[in-house]
Amino acid sequence: QVQLVESGGGLVQAGGSLRLSCVASGRTFSTYAMGWFRQAPGKEREFVAVISYGGGSRYYADSVKGRFTISRDNAKNTVYLQMSPLKPEDTAVYYCAADRTFGLNYAKVGTYDYWGQGTQVTVSS
């Protein structure tokens, strides 16, 4: 069992920056690929970024490519999402998720085994 706790969300103006963190419980963090997803009001949860077990592979949604960076520190059981510059359309609840098998379906919600409770990001125009 893995428990995930996100933090770092908040209210920011367009063009600003935020860094989200997700801390995982347990000793097996390095055996999970870690993803970030987001869900805006009235919309489905969507893929944002994923990072492989050791951090050697990273993939991003087209909407955030070049603006967001995913990273991880396995010694701290933590995955990060650096976001800059932010746009109003980035407003959503952001979730981190853990996947025991890193494969071609990394962008699908159903691929992930564990989820955090989410952190709200609001970008004002």
Secondary structure, DSSP 8 states (H G I E B T S, - for coil): ---EEEE--EEEETT--EEEEEEE-SS-GGGSEEEEEEE-TTS--EEEEEE-TTSS-EEE-TTTTTTEEEEEEGGGTEEEEEE-S--GGG-EEEEEEEESS-STTTT-GGG-SEE---EEEEEE-
